[in-house]
Structure formats: structure tokens, C-alpha cells
Amino acid sequence: MAKAKPKNIEDTELQARTFAGDAWRQFRRHRLAMIAIGILSVIIIGVVIGPLFWTLDPEYIDIVAAYQLSSPEHPWGTDSLGRDTLARALQGGRVSLMIGISAMLVSITIGTVVGLSAGYFRRLDNPLMRLTDIFIALPQLPLLLVLMMLFREPLKASFGVEGGVFLLMVSVIGGLQWMPTARLVRGEVLTVKSREFITAADALGSQDGRILRWHILPNVMSPVIVAATFSIARAIITESALSFLGLGFPPDFPTWGRLLFDGKDYLTITWTLVFWPGMLISMTVLCVNFIGDGLRDALDPRLRK
């Protein structure tokens, strides 16, 4: 029997609707999220390809041009050694964003694995959740400082100054921020595990690994994606705090947090040394949070129209 043709254009549109298309239409209605995507895209494009157009050496010292607020040669001013603030901010943005994304991948991976295991395997639920509670109870900033002090020099000796500090920051920040994701994924797994298609897959003899990979994980990815956006924001703030405390990269390898640390002593002389890195950190974190809000509204079926 031939399929009945749609009666009108609305029926055709309903048949063509997909989850991704539905989510995108809902996401576009979130004006702050769309504005945030535009601003964040400008920041990312600027730090990635900006040095190709703004070719001043970020480490070039010009004592004569020190402490400038703004000039045609240095729109964002210069520091105490006459180094161009714009060039240093573009260079530091690459490192800050890479740390944020890498630490997010570490925390999301650990949190997802722990949450899936705790939610699906009943015998692992109590031990893993108690372990999660222990990590949540630990004071984050003092522990970060202790770990940075303990492992900084050994990693520098093994991977170099920049490589060692980068690996240490990503490992420490990502390794101490997976707990919210684990608890979120566990709750979603407990909900999905009770549905009929999971019972059917188990009755058909599917292995636990196959059920987790093909049936449960795709159904819990929506909250994981939202958690990933907020994790990037937390990682950037944490890296900035560590760099501001002098435990980040060396002065000749700037990040946004390191630029804040270097400029705080000259705040009364030239405020641009603190304003521009602080503005970039604030705008990046704010945009990521707005995008996370938009994704949450778009991926949650209870909030989609």
C-alpha cells in the first residue's frame, strides 16, 4: 500500500523534524546564547589568527615605550618593559583556552566514566559515590596549591618548563572538577536504566558494555554537553587564579592570568595591564556560561516548545 502523502506543508515539516534540528531551533531563540557565540567566536578567531596580522613580538623589550596607556603603535598599551599588551594577550589567550578545553576533556571523561559505572553497576554505586563525596569535601584551592608545589619541578624536568606546567595544570584542574559531572551522569543513568528498551536489550542477551555504549551513553550525552561548557569556564577561572598566585607559567610565557599577576603591581601607573586580560577572562567565561544556558534549554525536552 502506498504511503499517504502529507496534506499540507505543516505535515511535511513535522515529518522532517529531527532532534538536532529541534534543538537548533530552540537554541536560536536564546538571544543571549546567540550573542555569546558571536563574541566568543571573535575572541577565538582573534587569539588563533590574530598574531598573523598583529606581528609585533610579544617579548620585544622597548624601555622607551614603557607604561603607555594607548597609542597607534600599541593600542592596548605596554607593560613596564615596553612589551606590547595586545600581542601578549593574543599569545596568552591560546594557552588559556587550550588549558580550559583540555581540562574540560579530562574532567568530563572521568566524570562520565564514574557516573556510568555508578549508575549502571549496583555494586559500584556506593563506593564510587562515597569517593565522589570525599573529593567534593576536599578544599579545592589549598589542594590545587599543594599539588602544584609538589609536582611542578619534577614535570618541568621531564617535559620542559612550558610542557610540564601545561600537563600539570590540565591534570590537576581536570582531576578535581569531575565530581558534578559524575553525579549528574549517575542520576541520568538511573533514569534511563529503568526504561523498556534497556530491559529489552538485557533480555536479548546484550552485554553490559554494549548496553552502556549504544543504549545508555547516547541518552545521557545532552546533560554531559551542557556540563562540558560550564567545565570550560571553571577551568579558565581556576587557571587564571593559579597564574595570578604565581604558580602558573613563567613570565616569558604569558597567559591571561599571568598578565593579571604581572600587571597588578603597576595598576596605579597603567590600568590597561589589568583591564584587558581581565576583560578577556570575564567575557570568555560569561559567553561560555550563556552558551551553556542555551544548550540546557535546547537539549532539555521539558523546556523545548
C-alpha positions in Angstrom: 0.0 0.0 0.0 1.4 3.4 -0.9 2.1 5.8 1.9 -0.4 8.7 2.3 1.0 12.0 1.2 1.1 14.9 3.6 -1.9 17.0 3.4 -0.2 20.3 3.8 3.2 22.0 4.3 2.9 21.7 8.1 2.6 17.9 7.9 5.8 17.8 5.7 7.7 19.9 8.3 6.6 17.7 11.1 7.8 14.6 9.3 11.1 16.2 8.5 11.8 17.3 12.1 14.8 15.8 13.9 16.2 16.1 17.4 19.2 18.1 16.2 17.0 20.5 14.1 14.6 20.9 17.0 17.4 21.7 19.4 19.0 24.2 17.0 15.6 26.0 16.5 15.2 26.2 20.3 18.8 27.3 20.8 18.4 30.2 18.3 15.6 31.6 20.4 18.0 32.1 23.2 19.3 35.6 22.3 22.0 35.8 24.9 23.4 32.4 23.8 23.5 33.6 20.1 25.2 36.9 21.1 27.6 34.9 23.2 28.5 32.6 20.3 29.3 35.7 18.2 31.5 37.3 20.9 33.3 34.0 21.7 33.9 33.4 18.0 35.6 36.8 17.8 37.8 36.1 20.8 38.8 32.6 19.5 39.5 33.9 16.0 41.4 36.7 17.4 43.8 34.6 19.5 44.2 32.0 16.8 44.8 34.1 13.7 45.3 37.5 15.3 49.2 37.1 15.6 49.3 36.6 11.8 48.1 40.2 11.4 49.4 41.8 14.6 53.0 40.8 14.1 54.7 42.6 17.0 56.9 40.3 19.1 55.2 39.8 22.5 58.6 39.6 24.1 60.2 42.5 22.4 61.5 44.9 25.1 61.4 48.7 24.4 62.1 50.6 27.6 61.4 53.9 25.9 57.8 52.9 25.3 57.1 51.5 28.8 53.9 52.3 30.7 52.0 53.6 27.6 48.2 53.6 28.0 47.3 53.6 24.3 49.0 54.7 21.1 48.8 53.9 17.4 51.8 51.5 17.8 50.4 49.9 20.9 46.5 50.2 21.0 46.3 48.2 24.3 49.3 49.9 25.9 52.6 48.5 27.1 54.0 47.0 30.3 56.9 48.0 32.5 59.4 46.7 29.9 57.7 48.3 26.9 56.2 44.9 25.7 53.0 45.2 23.6 50.0 44.2 25.7 47.8 43.3 22.7 50.5 40.9 21.4 50.9 39.3 24.8 47.1 39.0 25.3 46.8 37.2 21.9 49.6 34.8 22.8 48.3 34.2 26.3 44.7 33.5 25.0 45.9 30.5 23.1 47.3 28.9 26.3 44.3 29.9 28.5 41.8 28.4 26.0 43.8 25.3 25.5 44.0 24.7 29.2 40.3 25.3 29.5 39.4 22.8 26.7 41.9 20.2 27.8 41.0 20.3 31.5 37.3 20.1 30.4 38.0 16.9 28.4 39.8 15.3 31.4 37.0 16.2 33.9 34.2 15.2 31.5 35.8 11.9 30.7 36.4 11.0 34.3 33.0 12.2 35.4 31.2 10.3 32.7 33.0 7.0 33.3 32.4 7.2 37.1 28.8 8.2 36.6 28.1 5.4 34.1 29.7 2.8 36.3 28.0 4.0 39.5 24.6 4.3 37.9 24.6 1.0 36.0 26.5 -1.4 38.3 24.8 -1.5 41.6 27.8 -3.0 43.4 29.9 0.0 42.4 27.4 2.7 43.2 28.1 3.1 46.9 32.0 3.0 46.7 32.1 5.4 43.7 29.6 7.9 45.2 31.5 7.9 48.5 34.7 8.6 46.7 32.9 11.4 44.9 31.7 12.8 48.2 35.3 12.7 49.5 36.6 14.7 46.5 33.7 17.2 46.9 34.6 17.7 50.6 38.2 18.5 49.9 39.2 22.2 49.9 39.9 22.8 46.2 42.2 25.8 46.2 44.6 24.6 49.0 44.7 21.2 47.4 45.5 22.8 44.0 48.3 24.8 45.5 49.8 21.8 47.3 49.7 19.6 44.1 51.2 22.4 42.0 54.0 22.8 44.5 54.7 19.1 44.8 54.7 18.1 41.1 55.8 21.3 39.4 59.5 20.8 39.4 59.5 17.0 38.5 57.3 17.7 35.5 59.4 20.6 34.4 62.5 18.4 34.4 60.7 15.7 32.4 58.7 17.8 29.9 60.3 21.2 29.9 59.1 24.4 31.6 56.0 25.1 29.4 55.1 21.4 28.7 55.5 20.4 32.4 53.3 23.3 33.7 50.7 22.7 31.0 50.4 19.0 31.8 50.3 19.7 35.5 47.6 22.4 35.2 45.4 20.3 32.9 45.8 17.2 35.1 45.2 19.0 38.4 42.3 21.2 37.2 40.6 18.4 35.3 41.2 15.8 38.1 39.5 18.0 40.7 36.4 19.1 38.7 34.8 15.8 37.6 32.5 15.3 40.6 29.5 17.4 39.4 29.5 15.6 36.1 29.7 12.2 37.8 26.7 12.9 40.0 24.7 14.3 37.0 25.5 11.3 34.8 24.7 8.8 37.6 21.2 10.3 38.0 20.6 10.2 34.3 21.7 6.6 34.0 19.4 5.5 36.9 16.5 7.1 35.0 17.4 5.6 31.6 18.2 2.1 33.0 14.6 1.7 34.1 13.1 2.2 30.6 11.7 -0.6 28.5 14.3 -0.6 25.7 17.1 -1.2 28.3 15.1 -4.1 29.7 14.6 -5.5 26.2 18.2 -5.2 25.3 19.1 -7.1 28.5 16.6 -9.8 27.8 18.0 -10.3 24.3 21.4 -11.1 25.9 23.3 -7.8 25.1 26.5 -7.5 27.1 26.8 -4.7 29.7 29.4 -2.9 27.7 27.2 -2.9 24.6 24.2 -1.6 26.5 26.3 1.2 28.1 27.9 2.2 24.8 24.9 2.0 22.4 21.8 2.5 24.6 22.7 4.4 27.7 25.5 6.7 26.8 23.7 8.4 23.8 20.8 9.1 26.1 22.9 10.9 28.7 25.0 12.9 26.4 22.8 16.0 26.4 23.5 16.9 30.1 27.1 16.0 29.6 27.4 18.5 26.7 25.9 21.2 28.9 28.2 20.3 31.8 31.2 20.5 29.4 30.5 24.2 28.7 30.4 25.1 32.3 33.5 23.0 33.0 35.5 25.1 30.4 34.5 28.2 32.3 35.6 26.8 35.6 38.9 25.6 34.2 39.7 29.0 32.7 38.9 30.7 36.1 41.0 28.2 38.0 44.0 28.6 35.7 43.7 32.4 36.0 43.6 32.1 39.8 46.7 29.8 39.9 48.6 32.1 37.5 47.6 35.1 39.5 49.1 33.5 42.6 52.3 33.0 40.7 52.0 29.2 40.3 51.4 29.1 36.6 53.6 29.7 33.6 56.8 31.7 33.8 56.7 35.4 32.9 58.1 34.9 29.4 55.1 32.5 28.6 52.1 34.6 29.4 48.5 33.6 30.0 45.6 35.9 30.8 46.0 35.0 34.5 49.8 35.6 34.3 49.2 39.0 32.7 46.9 39.9 35.6 49.6 38.8 38.0 52.3 40.8 36.3 50.2 44.0 35.9 48.8 44.2 39.5 51.9 46.0 40.8 51.6 48.7 38.1 47.8 49.3 38.5 48.2 52.9 39.6 50.5 53.6 36.7 48.8 52.0 33.8 45.4 50.3 34.3 45.4 48.7 30.9 47.8 46.0 32.1 44.9 44.6 34.3 41.9 45.8 32.3 42.4 44.0 29.0 43.3 40.5 30.4 40.6 40.8 33.0 38.1 41.7 30.3 39.1 38.8 28.1 38.7 36.3 31.0 35.3 37.8 32.0 33.9 37.9 28.5 35.1 34.3 27.7 33.6 32.9 30.9 30.4 34.8 30.5 29.9 33.7 26.9 30.6 30.1 27.8 28.0 30.3 30.6 25.4 31.8 28.3 26.1 29.1 25.7 25.7 26.5 28.4 22.3 28.0 29.4 21.2 28.0 25.8 22.2 24.3 25.3 20.5 23.4 28.5 17.2 24.9 27.3 17.6 23.4 23.8 18.5 19.9 24.8 16.0 19.5 27.7 12.8 18.2 26.2 10.8 19.6 29.1 11.9 23.2 28.1 11.6 22.8 24.4 8.5 24.1 22.8 
